[in-house]
Amino acid sequence: MTETTFEILSLKLSSHVTTSSALILSLLDNPARPNSGASKSIAERGSVPQIDMLKVNHDILQAARGAYDHLNAFAATLLSRNQGGWAYGSLARSSVEHFARAHFLLQASSPVDRYYRYMRSRIRAVSFLANEQYRTYAAEWGVNAKEKEAEWTAELEALGGKGTYPNSQISPPILAKALLRLTDEELAGTEDRSAAFYAMMASLSHGERPGTEYLINPDLHTDHALVLHPPGLTVDLEQFLAPVLFVKVKSMLALWAYFGVSTEESRAWGDECMDIAKYANGIWHKSETQREGA
């Protein structure tokens, strides 16, 4: 596979990030368009303070923005002369986690449920800063985090959210695997590889031996054409990137609909999704003769 192939893929991904980010930023300036799901959430929020529902909408957009930020870094890394494979795992995993957080908030059954999901995820995150180990290293942050955990829990319970979404159900890995599993189920004939994909990406991120073994053992890889070969390694990019592209489309279609983005406004985004999919699929499944001539 020629160097030009990686340059083209990197350019297509980077251009798509630019298009997507521009739309997201426009929504950050006006996150509650008339007649949109976002504005409906504010109008039908019940006893939830308006400022809190605006924060929920803001959090959805920032989660998507973070997902694209990691995808952009993935695109840039394709051009690196000194790349191994571990960073691809970290970037793919983080991108999926961000898309999964946005999707989790978007799939709420009501505005109040969306608020519960948002607050519970906030409380879960800050609870880690409040634990004993963290206070050992930074006591002032530990005390502050503990206070915030108590304050937000009281706010949530006052609005009827007691007992909703326990920490064990809303961790980043749980949400990421749920979204990956959902996209697998919607792809006819595709096996559920959500847990395997996430575990391997996490292993690469953590520097664990299974992740390293995944890179150094060529027998663990399928016979795709878009493969990098750093010294002593095999990096099959389909296995890193394809799941990210699947969850991206799933979560962003829901986001555009929720924020009232019209088909015409998102047309360029959709066209780029199709272009990237066709280009990548054409590379990953080239015949042996085509690969030799690439």
C-alpha positions in Angstrom: 0.0 0.0 0.0 1.5 3.3 -1.1 2.2 6.2 1.2 -0.3 8.2 -0.9 -3.1 6.0 0.4 -2.5 6.9 4.0 -2.2 10.6 3.0 -5.6 10.4 1.2 -7.3 8.7 4.1 -5.8 11.2 6.5 -7.0 14.1 4.4 -10.5 12.7 4.1 -10.8 12.2 7.8 -9.3 15.7 8.6 -11.7 17.3 6.2 -14.6 15.5 7.7 -13.6 16.6 11.2 -13.5 20.2 9.9 -17.0 19.9 8.5 -18.4 18.3 11.6 -16.8 20.7 14.0 -18.1 23.7 12.2 -21.7 22.3 12.6 -21.1 21.5 16.2 -19.7 25.0 16.9 -22.7 26.6 15.3 -24.9 24.6 17.6 -22.9 25.7 20.6 -23.8 29.3 19.7 -27.5 28.4 19.5 -28.1 25.0 21.2 -31.9 25.4 21.4 -33.3 26.0 17.9 -37.0 26.5 17.7 -39.0 23.3 17.4 -35.9 21.1 18.0 -35.6 18.4 20.6 -33.1 20.6 22.4 -35.7 23.4 22.8 -38.4 20.8 23.7 -36.1 19.6 26.5 -36.0 23.1 27.9 -39.7 23.7 27.6 -40.7 20.3 29.1 -38.0 20.2 31.8 -40.4 20.2 34.7 -38.7 21.3 37.9 -35.2 21.1 36.5 -33.6 24.6 36.4 -33.3 25.9 32.9 -29.5 26.5 33.3 -29.1 22.9 34.1 -30.9 21.7 31.0 -28.8 24.1 28.9 -25.7 22.5 30.5 -27.0 19.1 29.4 -27.4 20.2 25.8 -23.9 21.8 26.0 -22.4 18.6 27.4 -23.8 16.5 24.4 -22.2 18.9 22.0 -18.9 18.9 23.8 -18.8 15.1 24.0 -19.2 15.0 20.2 -16.6 17.7 19.8 -14.2 15.6 21.9 -14.9 12.5 19.8 -13.9 14.4 16.7 -10.8 15.8 18.3 -9.5 12.3 18.9 -10.5 11.3 15.3 -8.6 14.3 14.0 -5.5 13.2 16.0 -6.0 9.7 14.5 -5.9 11.2 11.0 -2.8 13.2 11.8 -1.1 10.1 13.3 -1.5 8.3 9.9 1.2 10.6 8.5 3.7 10.0 11.3 7.1 8.5 10.4 7.6 7.1 13.8 4.2 5.6 14.7 3.9 2.2 16.3 0.3 1.2 17.0 -0.4 1.9 20.7 -1.6 5.4 20.1 -4.1 4.3 17.5 -5.7 2.2 20.2 -5.9 5.1 22.6 -7.3 7.5 20.1 -9.9 5.0 18.8 -11.0 4.1 22.3 -11.3 7.7 23.4 -13.3 8.7 20.3 -15.8 5.9 20.9 -16.1 6.8 24.5 -17.0 10.4 23.6 -19.5 9.4 21.0 -21.0 6.9 23.5 -21.4 9.6 26.1 -23.3 11.9 23.6 -25.4 8.9 22.5 -26.3 8.0 26.2 -27.6 11.5 26.8 -29.5 11.6 23.5 -31.3 8.3 24.1 -33.0 9.5 27.2 -36.8 8.8 27.4 -37.7 12.4 28.5 -36.0 15.7 29.3 -36.0 14.9 33.0 -34.5 11.5 32.3 -31.8 13.3 30.2 -31.1 15.5 33.2 -30.8 12.4 35.5 -28.3 10.8 33.1 -26.3 14.0 32.9 -26.2 14.5 36.7 -25.4 10.8 37.4 -22.5 10.8 35.0 -21.2 14.1 36.6 -21.5 12.6 40.1 -19.8 9.4 39.0 -16.8 11.3 37.5 -16.3 13.5 40.5 -16.6 10.6 42.9 -13.3 9.3 41.7 -11.6 12.6 42.6 -13.1 12.3 46.1 -11.8 8.8 47.0 -9.1 8.2 49.6 -6.3 7.5 47.2 -6.8 10.9 45.4 -6.9 12.8 48.7 -3.5 11.3 49.5 -2.0 13.2 46.6 -4.1 16.3 46.5 -6.1 16.8 49.6 -7.6 20.1 48.6 -9.1 18.6 45.4 -10.4 15.6 47.3 -12.3 17.8 49.8 -13.7 19.9 47.0 -14.7 16.9 45.0 -16.4 15.3 48.0 -18.4 18.5 48.6 -19.4 18.6 44.9 -20.5 15.0 45.0 -22.7 15.7 48.0 -24.1 18.9 46.5 -25.0 17.4 43.1 -26.4 14.2 44.7 -28.7 16.4 46.9 -29.8 18.4 43.8 -30.5 15.2 41.9 -32.5 13.5 44.7 -34.5 16.7 45.3 -35.7 16.4 41.7 -36.7 12.7 41.9 -33.5 11.2 40.6 -32.6 9.1 43.7 -31.4 5.6 42.7 -31.2 6.3 38.9 -28.3 5.1 36.9 -25.8 3.6 39.4 -22.1 4.1 38.8 -21.7 0.5 37.6 -24.1 1.1 34.7 -22.6 4.3 33.3 -18.9 3.9 33.2 -17.2 5.0 30.0 -16.4 1.3 29.1 -20.0 0.2 29.7 -21.4 3.1 27.6 -18.9 2.5 24.8 -19.5 -1.2 24.6 -23.3 -0.6 24.6 -23.0 1.7 21.6 -20.6 -0.6 19.8 -22.9 -3.5 20.4 -25.9 -1.5 19.0 -24.1 -0.7 15.8 -23.0 -4.4 15.4 -26.6 -5.5 15.8 -27.7 -3.1 13.0 -25.1 -4.4 10.6 -26.6 -7.5 9.0 -24.4 -10.5 9.3 -21.9 -8.8 11.6 -20.8 -10.6 14.7 -20.8 -8.7 18.1 -17.2 -7.7 18.5 -17.9 -4.8 20.9 -16.3 -6.3 24.0 -13.3 -7.7 22.1 -12.7 -4.3 20.3 -12.9 -2.3 23.4 -10.8 -4.7 25.5 -8.0 -4.6 22.9 -8.0 -0.8 22.5 -7.9 -0.5 26.3 -5.0 -2.9 26.5 -3.1 -0.9 24.0 -3.9 2.3 25.9 -2.7 0.7 29.2 0.5 -0.7 27.7 -0.6 -4.3 28.7 0.9 -7.4 27.1 -2.2 -8.5 25.2 -2.2 -5.2 23.3 1.5 -5.6 22.5 0.9 -9.2 21.4 -1.8 -7.9 19.2 0.7 -5.8 17.4 3.6 -8.2 17.1 1.7 -11.3 16.1 0.6 -11.1 12.5 -1.6 -14.2 12.8 -4.0 -12.1 14.9 -4.9 -9.9 11.9 -7.2 -10.4 9.0 -6.0 -10.1 5.5 -6.8 -6.5 4.7 -4.9 -4.1 2.5 -4.6 -1.1 4.7 -1.9 -2.3 7.0 1.0 -0.4 8.5 4.3 -2.3 9.2 6.4 -0.4 11.7 9.5 -2.4 12.7 8.4 -5.7 14.1 4.7 -4.7 14.2 1.5 -5.2 12.2 -1.1 -2.5 12.4 -4.4 -3.4 10.6 -6.1 0.0 10.5 -9.6 -1.5 9.7 -9.6 -3.1 13.1 -8.9 0.3 14.8 -11.0 2.6 12.6 -14.1 0.8 11.3 -15.9 0.6 14.7 -15.2 4.3 15.3 -16.8 5.2 11.9 -19.8 3.1 12.7 -20.5 4.6 16.1 -19.8 8.1 14.7 -22.7 7.9 12.2 -25.1 6.3 14.8 -24.5 9.0 17.4 -24.2 12.0 15.1 -27.5 11.2 13.2 -29.2 11.3 16.6 -27.4 14.5 17.6 -28.3 16.4 14.3 -32.0 15.3 14.8 -32.1 16.4 18.4 -30.6 19.8 17.7 -32.8 20.5 14.7 -30.1 20.3 12.0 -31.8 20.0 8.7 -31.0 17.4 6.0 -29.7 20.2 3.8 -27.4 21.6 6.6 -25.9 18.1 7.2 -25.7 17.1 3.6 -22.0 17.8 3.3 -21.4 15.8 6.5 -23.4 12.9 5.1 -21.7 13.0 1.8 -18.3 12.8 3.5 -19.4 9.9 5.6 -20.3 8.0 2.5 -17.1 9.0 0.7 -14.9 7.9 3.6 -16.8 4.6 3.9 -16.5 3.8 0.2 -12.9 4.7 0.1 -11.9 2.8 3.2 -14.0 -0.2 2.2 -12.5 -0.2 -1.2 -9.0 -0.4 0.3 -9.7 -2.9 3.0 -11.2 -5.4 0.6 -9.0 -5.0 -2.4 -8.1 -8.2 -4.2 -4.5 -9.5 -4.0 -3.8 -8.3 -7.6 -5.1 -4.8 -6.8 -2.9 -4.7 -3.7 0.2 -5.6 -5.5 -0.5 -2.9 -8.1 -1.3 -0.2 -5.4 
